[in-house]
């Protein structure tokens, strides 16, 4: 049932192309504008936190700050540091996802979309599964033995 649904969609290469490009565009918009600028902001925050850490350590070394004050200040800086790294990692993952989507789009369009109808029907289960993954297809087997397949977000 699932393969019949997906292969009927794949028989329309223009629909596949338009759907994949729309999905990639949605992901790009999720980067909140200029990802280079966003990365620079977080890298600047990391550098600033490192400079502040050195400043606090100098104050403590001169006896101008107690150990308790130093520990609290360093704990705050550690939170800033962790937040910046998490945001940089998230940004990197979003960029990687877009690259992956572009690659998957090219693979689908070059290899599967527009195949002779009979050729789609001869794909192995592994090849079909790969297509499901590229399309981000979600299939749910319900307790009443019915299968629900969401239309792939790429089509």
C-alpha positions as CSV (number, residue, x, y, z in Angstrom):
1,X,0.0,0.0,0.0
2,X,2.7,2.4,1.0
3,X,4.8,1.7,-2.1
4,X,1.8,2.1,-4.4
5,X,1.2,5.5,-2.8
6,X,4.8,6.6,-3.2
7,X,5.4,5.2,-6.6
8,X,2.3,7.0,-7.9
9,X,3.9,10.3,-6.7
10,X,7.3,9.4,-8.2
11,X,5.7,8.9,-11.6
12,X,5.3,12.7,-11.8
13,X,8.9,14.1,-11.9
14,X,7.9,17.7,-12.0
15,X,5.8,17.2,-8.8
16,X,8.9,15.6,-7.2
17,X,11.2,18.5,-8.2
18,X,8.8,21.2,-7.1
19,X,8.1,19.4,-3.8
20,X,11.8,18.9,-3.0
21,X,12.7,22.4,-3.8
22,X,9.9,23.7,-1.6
23,X,11.1,21.5,1.3
24,X,14.7,22.8,0.9
25,X,13.4,26.4,0.8
26,X,11.5,25.9,4.1
27,X,14.7,24.5,5.6
28,X,16.7,27.5,4.4
29,X,14.2,29.9,5.9
30,X,14.7,28.1,9.2
31,X,18.2,29.3,9.3
32,X,16.9,32.7,10.3
33,X,18.4,34.8,7.5
34,X,22.2,35.0,7.3
35,X,23.7,31.9,9.0
36,X,27.2,33.3,8.6
37,X,26.3,36.4,10.6
38,X,24.6,34.2,13.2
39,X,27.7,32.0,13.5
40,X,29.9,35.1,13.9
41,X,27.7,36.4,16.8
42,X,28.1,33.1,18.7
43,X,31.8,32.9,18.0
44,X,32.1,36.5,19.3
45,X,30.2,35.5,22.4
46,X,32.7,32.7,23.0
47,X,35.7,35.0,22.6
48,X,34.1,37.5,24.9
49,X,33.4,34.9,27.6
50,X,37.0,33.7,27.4
51,X,38.3,37.2,27.8
52,X,36.0,37.8,30.8
53,X,37.2,34.5,32.3
54,X,40.8,35.7,32.1
55,X,39.8,39.1,33.6
56,X,38.1,37.4,36.6
57,X,41.0,35.2,37.2
58,X,43.4,38.2,37.2
59,X,41.1,40.0,39.7
60,X,41.1,36.9,41.9
61,X,44.9,36.5,41.6
62,X,45.3,40.1,42.9
63,X,43.0,39.4,45.8
64,X,40.3,41.8,44.4
65,X,37.7,39.0,44.2
66,X,36.9,36.2,46.7
67,X,36.9,32.6,45.7
68,X,33.1,32.5,46.0
69,X,32.7,35.5,43.7
70,X,35.1,34.0,41.2
71,X,33.2,30.7,41.2
72,X,29.9,32.4,40.6
73,X,31.3,34.5,37.8
74,X,32.9,31.5,36.2
75,X,29.7,29.5,36.5
76,X,27.8,32.3,34.6
77,X,30.5,32.4,31.9
78,X,30.3,28.6,31.6
79,X,26.6,28.8,30.9
80,X,27.2,31.4,28.2
81,X,29.9,29.2,26.8
82,X,27.7,26.2,26.7
83,X,24.8,28.1,25.1
84,X,27.0,29.5,22.4
85,X,28.4,26.0,21.5
86,X,24.9,24.5,21.5
87,X,23.7,27.3,19.1
88,X,26.8,26.8,16.9
89,X,26.2,23.1,16.8
90,X,22.5,23.6,15.9
91,X,23.4,26.0,13.1
92,X,25.9,23.5,11.8
93,X,23.3,20.7,11.9
94,X,20.8,22.8,10.0
95,X,23.3,23.6,7.3
96,X,24.2,19.9,7.0
97,X,20.5,19.0,6.7
98,X,20.1,21.4,3.8
99,X,23.2,19.9,2.1
100,X,21.6,16.4,2.6
101,X,18.3,17.6,1.2
102,X,20.0,19.0,-1.9
103,X,21.9,15.7,-2.3
104,X,18.7,13.6,-1.8
105,X,16.8,15.8,-4.3
106,X,19.5,15.2,-6.9
107,X,19.6,11.5,-6.3
108,X,15.8,11.2,-6.5
109,X,15.5,13.3,-9.6
110,X,18.5,11.6,-11.3
111,X,17.7,8.0,-10.3
112,X,14.1,7.5,-9.6
113,X,11.7,10.2,-10.7
114,X,10.4,9.6,-14.2
115,X,11.5,6.0,-14.3
116,X,9.6,3.8,-16.6
117,X,6.6,2.7,-14.5
118,X,7.6,-0.9,-14.5
119,X,11.1,0.0,-13.3
120,X,9.7,1.6,-10.1
121,X,7.9,-1.7,-9.4
122,X,11.1,-3.7,-9.6
123,X,13.0,-1.8,-6.9
124,X,14.1,-3.9,-3.9
125,X,12.8,-3.3,-0.4
126,X,16.1,-1.6,0.5
127,X,15.8,0.7,-2.5
128,X,12.2,1.5,-1.6
129,X,13.3,2.2,2.0
130,X,16.0,4.6,0.8
131,X,13.4,6.5,-1.1
132,X,11.1,6.7,1.9
133,X,14.0,8.1,3.9
134,X,14.9,10.7,1.3
135,X,11.2,11.8,1.1
136,X,10.9,11.9,4.9
137,X,7.9,9.7,4.6
138,X,6.2,8.8,7.9
139,X,4.1,5.6,8.0
140,X,2.2,4.5,11.1
141,X,0.7,1.0,11.5
142,X,-2.4,1.4,13.7
143,X,-3.7,-1.1,16.2
144,X,-6.7,-1.7,13.9
145,X,-4.3,-3.0,11.2
146,X,-4.7,0.1,9.1
147,X,-1.7,1.9,7.8
148,X,-1.5,5.7,7.8
149,X,1.1,7.3,5.5
150,X,1.6,11.0,5.5
151,X,2.2,12.5,2.1
152,X,6.0,13.1,1.9
153,X,7.0,16.6,2.7
154,X,9.1,16.6,-0.4
155,X,6.1,16.1,-2.8
